[in-house]
Amino acid sequence: MQQLIAIAYIASAVLFIYGLKMLSRADTAVRGNMVSALGMLVAVVATLCLQGMHYHWIILGVVIGSAIGAIAAVRVPMTSMPEFVALFNGTGGAASLLVGWAEFNANHGAYADEGTSLISVIATYLAILIGGVTFTGSCIAYAKLAGRITTKPVLFSGQQIANGAILLGALVFGVLFCINPDASLAEISLYAGIAISLVLGVLVTIPIGGADMPVVISLLNSYSGLAACAAGFVIGNTVLIVSGSLVGASGIILTNIMCKAMNRSLANVLFSGFGSAEGATGGGGGEQGEAKAITAEDAYYVLEAASSVVFVPGYGMAVAQAQHVVRELGELLEENGAEVKYAVHPVAGRMPGHMNVLLAEANVPYEQLVEMDDINPVIETVDVAIVIGANDVVNPAARDDPDSAIAGMPIINVDHARSCFVLKRSMRSGFAGVENPLFFKENTRMLFGDAKASITALVNEFKGA
C-alpha cells in the first residue's frame, strides 16, 4: 500500500507541474486547471488511504468546505475575485499554522529527544510563522480590496523599526523553540511565535497602498505555498512539499515580474507607502485645461473610419462586467476592416492576470492580447486607443512628472495614439489616488457613463449603420 501511495504522489506532482505549465497560456488555462485539480484529487485519495485517519471528521470537513465553495462559486461576482483570492491565501496560511500547531501538540515533549529531526522542528516553526503572517496579512488585503478599510497606506512614526523589532523577536523565539531541550519552554516560545506572526502579518500589510495590491496578492500567494511546503515537512507528506514549493516559487516569480512592470523593487513595494496621501497629491504634471466629452454617436464616426484600434481594459471594465460587449465591439470593428488588439498592463485590475481572465471569459482570441512592451513601440500608429476603466496604468504623470507618486512606473502610452477615448463614470482618480493628466490631452475624449452601457451604445451604432 505504501508503494502505491508513493506512486500516486509522484503522479500528482507530475500533474501539478504539467497543469501549471498549461496555465501559462490563456487558450490552455482551463485544461491546465482541470489537470491540476485531477492531480489534487489523486493526492487526496492517496492520503485518505493512510492508516489512522478519523474519517468522520474528514467527511464533516468535506461537506462544510464543499458547501462554502459551491455557494462562493455561484454568488461571488468577478469584481470580487481579488478579495476572494486574498481569502483563499489566508485560509491556506491558517491551515498550515494549524497543522504545525497540531503536530506540536500531538508530539508534546518529543522535541527534547535526541532522535527528533532538527529539520522537522524548524519546519514546524516556519509553518506556524509563515502561516500566521499569511493569514492576517491576507485578511488585511481582503479588507482593503473590499473597501472595508482604507486602501491608502497606514503609516506611523517608527513603523519600519517596529516591524524589524517584531521580526527579530520572531527569529529569537524560533531559535529558542528549535534548540531548547525543555519542552515547556519550547511551548512558550511557540505560542509567542504564533502571536508575533499574527501581529506581523497585519503590520507588514497595512503600509501597502491600494495600487500595489496586485503585487501583494501574488506575494501572499507565495507565502501560502511556502507555509504549505513547511507543513509538508512537518507531517512528512511528499506531495504537500512539492505542491507548496510550486506555489511558493511561482508566486515569487510572478511577484518579481510585476515589480519589474512597475519599475520598483519588492522592498520598495513593501516599505515605501506607495499611494499615500502625502505622495498622491501630485501627478498633474502641470497639465491644465478642460476635459472634452464625446457622445457615443460621435465616437462611432471616429471608430468607423479607424484602421487600427487598441482596447486597454482596467478595473472599471470588471466593475461594469463589460468584457462581453467589448469583444462584440471588437468583432464589429474587425468586420469593418480595422485591426483590433487588446493591450493588457501587467498590474491592471486588482490581482495578477485580472484582465486576462475577464477577456478569456469573453472568448477574446488569445492572439489579439498584447503586452505593454509590445504595444508601446507602435502606439503612435494606432488610430484609436479605447481606455475602459483603466487609470493608473495609462497615467502620463508616471512618465512625465518626477514628483508624482507613481513616477517611474511603466505605463501604456495611450496618449501617443492618434486619438484616445477614455470610458469612465467620472473624473475621479484611480486606485492610487493620483490625478490623471491624460483626461486633458488634446487628443483625448471622455465618454462618460457606465462602461458596459457606453460600449453597448457603440455596438448599436455599428449595427444600425
Protein Blocks (a to p, Z undefined) as FASTA:
>chain_A
ZZmmmmmmmmmmmmmmmmmmmmmpmklmmmmmmmmmmmmmmmmmmmmmpghiafklmmmm
mmmmmmmmmmmmmmmcfklmmmmmmmmmmmmmmmmmmmmmmmmmmmgojlmpmklcfklm
mmmmmmmmmmmmmmmmmmmmmmmmnopacfbdcddehklmmmmmmmmmmmmmmmmmmmmm
blklmmmmmmmmmmmmmmmmmmmmmmpcfklmmmmmmmmmmmmmmmmmmmmmmnopaklm
mmmmmmmmmmmmmmmmmmmmnopafklmmmnogoiaklmmgonnopacddddddfklmmm
mmmmpcbdcddddfklmmnopmmmmmmmmmmmmmnopacdddddfkgcjbehklmmmmmm
nopafklpccfklmmmmmmmpmbacdehiaklmcfklmmmmkbmkgoiacddfklpmbdc
dddfblcdcfkopacfklmpmkbccdedjfklmmmmmmmmmmmZZ
